[in-house]
Amino acid sequence: MLTATYLFADSPREIIDVFGAMAAALTDNNLPEFMGAFDKNMPGYGKLKTDVTALMTQADITSSIEPVKDEGDDTTRTLDLDWYLQVRSLYPDGPIVTRREVIHCQLRKQGKHWKIVSLQPLEFFAPAKLDK
């Protein structure tokens, strides 16, 4: 599986690292790494974790992210991301579901790390319908 993360021209290096790690975590089925990008107090955190767990269990995932908008300062950032997912069934000859949507994120610097405090739509990461 390939993971393509496009560089964010004006973003701090730490922001680039957050989304690069998230894309890689989806491909590697690494739930702790993916969820580590989020503030645990974010609205919908529990549902997101449940949905991503189910998605990772049912499929191989390829992810790419390209920034559409990036605004903010050294403590708060607002980003719109053109996020592409390819969800490939684990069954031989199973279906492939593709998703592409602009995802709206807010990040806040917490100590030395950036954390996502808002992400919409959360449904983007819901399990796929991969019926044969």
DODREN-500153 format. One record per residue (C-alpha): residue number from 1; residue in one letter; x, y, z. Coordinates in nm, 2 decimals, padded with zeros to 4 digits. Example, Ala and Ser with C-alpha at 12.3 -4.5 7.8 and 13.67 -1.06 7.14 Angstrom:
<recs>
1,A,01.23,-00.45,00.78 .
2,S,01.37,-00.11,00.71 .
</recs>
This chain:
<recs>
1,M,00.00,00.00,00.00 .
2,L,00.12,00.35,-00.08 .
3,T,00.06,00.65,00.14 .
4,A,00.09,00.98,-00.03 .
5,T,00.09,01.29,00.19 .
6,Y,00.15,01.62,00.01 .
7,L,00.35,01.89,00.18 .
8,F,00.17,02.18,00.33 .
9,A,00.36,02.48,00.19 .
10,D,00.29,02.73,00.47 .
11,S,00.22,02.49,00.77 .
12,P,00.46,02.45,01.05 .
13,R,00.65,02.12,01.02 .
14,E,00.46,01.98,01.32 .
15,I,00.13,02.01,01.14 .
16,I,00.27,01.83,00.84 .
17,D,00.39,01.55,01.07 .
18,V,00.05,01.52,01.23 .
19,F,-00.13,01.44,00.91 .
20,G,00.16,01.24,00.76 .
21,A,00.14,01.01,01.07 .
22,M,-00.24,00.99,01.04 .
23,A,-00.22,00.88,00.67 .
24,A,00.05,00.63,00.75 .
25,A,-00.14,00.50,01.05 .
26,L,-00.45,00.43,00.84 .
27,T,-00.24,00.23,00.59 .
28,D,-00.06,00.04,00.87 .
29,N,-00.37,-00.03,01.07 .
30,N,-00.22,00.15,01.36 .
31,L,-00.52,00.28,01.56 .
32,P,-00.31,00.42,01.86 .
33,E,-00.10,00.63,01.61 .
34,F,-00.41,00.76,01.43 .
35,M,-00.60,00.84,01.74 .
36,G,-00.30,01.00,01.90 .
37,A,-00.35,01.30,01.67 .
38,F,-00.68,01.38,01.85 .
39,D,-00.76,01.56,02.18 .
40,K,-00.95,01.30,02.38 .
41,N,-01.20,01.57,02.47 .
42,M,-01.29,01.64,02.11 .
43,P,-01.66,01.61,02.04 .
44,G,-01.72,01.27,01.88 .
45,Y,-01.39,01.12,01.98 .
46,G,-01.54,00.79,02.11 .
47,K,-01.75,00.74,01.79 .
48,L,-01.45,00.82,01.57 .
49,K,-01.24,00.57,01.75 .
50,T,-01.51,00.30,01.72 .
51,D,-01.56,00.38,01.35 .
52,V,-01.19,00.38,01.26 .
53,T,-01.14,00.05,01.46 .
54,A,-01.41,-00.11,01.25 .
55,L,-01.28,00.04,00.93 .
56,M,-00.92,-00.09,01.00 .
57,T,-01.06,-00.44,01.09 .
58,Q,-01.25,-00.48,00.76 .
59,A,-01.02,-00.34,00.50 .
60,D,-00.68,-00.24,00.37 .
61,I,-00.67,00.14,00.35 .
62,T,-00.47,00.38,00.14 .
63,S,-00.49,00.75,00.23 .
64,S,-00.37,01.07,00.08 .
65,I,-00.42,01.43,00.21 .
66,E,-00.38,01.76,00.03 .
67,P,-00.44,02.09,00.20 .
68,V,-00.70,02.32,00.06 .
69,K,-00.69,02.59,00.33 .
70,D,-00.45,02.65,00.62 .
71,E,-00.49,02.94,00.86 .
72,G,-00.39,03.03,01.21 .
73,D,-00.10,03.11,01.43 .
74,D,00.15,02.93,01.66 .
75,T,-00.12,02.80,01.90 .
76,T,-00.44,02.74,01.68 .
77,R,-00.48,02.63,01.32 .
78,T,-00.78,02.57,01.10 .
79,L,-00.73,02.35,00.80 .
80,D,-00.95,02.22,00.51 .
81,L,-00.80,01.90,00.37 .
82,D,-00.88,01.72,00.05 .
83,W,-00.87,01.37,00.19 .
84,Y,-00.88,01.06,-00.03 .
85,L,-00.93,00.71,00.11 .
86,Q,-00.93,00.39,-00.08 .
87,V,-01.08,00.11,00.13 .
88,R,-01.01,-00.24,-00.01 .
89,S,-01.20,-00.54,00.12 .
90,L,-00.99,-00.81,00.28 .
91,Y,-01.18,-01.07,00.08 .
92,P,-01.02,-01.20,-00.24 .
93,D,-01.19,-01.02,-00.53 .
94,G,-01.38,-00.81,-00.27 .
95,P,-01.50,-00.46,-00.35 .
96,I,-01.30,-00.14,-00.33 .
97,V,-01.47,00.17,-00.19 .
98,T,-01.32,00.52,-00.26 .
99,R,-01.40,00.83,-00.06 .
100,R,-01.29,01.18,-00.13 .
101,E,-01.41,01.48,00.07 .
102,V,-01.29,01.81,00.21 .
103,I,-01.24,01.75,00.59 .
104,H,-01.25,02.05,00.82 .
105,C,-01.00,02.04,01.11 .
106,Q,-00.91,02.27,01.40 .
107,L,-00.59,02.20,01.58 .
108,R,-00.46,02.35,01.91 .
109,K,-00.10,02.33,02.04 .
110,Q,-00.10,02.14,02.37 .
111,G,00.24,02.15,02.53 .
112,K,00.48,02.06,02.25 .
113,H,00.22,01.88,02.04 .
114,W,-00.06,01.98,01.80 .
115,K,-00.39,01.80,01.87 .
116,I,-00.70,01.79,01.66 .
117,V,-00.98,01.94,01.86 .
118,S,-01.25,01.94,01.59 .
119,L,-01.29,01.73,01.27 .
120,Q,-01.59,01.73,01.04 .
121,P,-01.74,01.52,00.90 .
122,L,-01.66,01.24,01.13 .
123,E,-01.86,01.00,00.91 .
124,F,-01.58,01.01,00.65 .
125,F,-01.40,00.75,00.87 .
126,A,-01.71,00.53,00.92 .
127,P,-01.69,00.16,00.82 .
128,A,-01.74,00.09,00.45 .
129,K,-02.01,-00.12,00.29 .
130,L,-01.80,-00.40,00.15 .
131,D,-02.06,-00.67,00.08 .
132,K,-01.96,-00.90,-00.20 .
</recs>
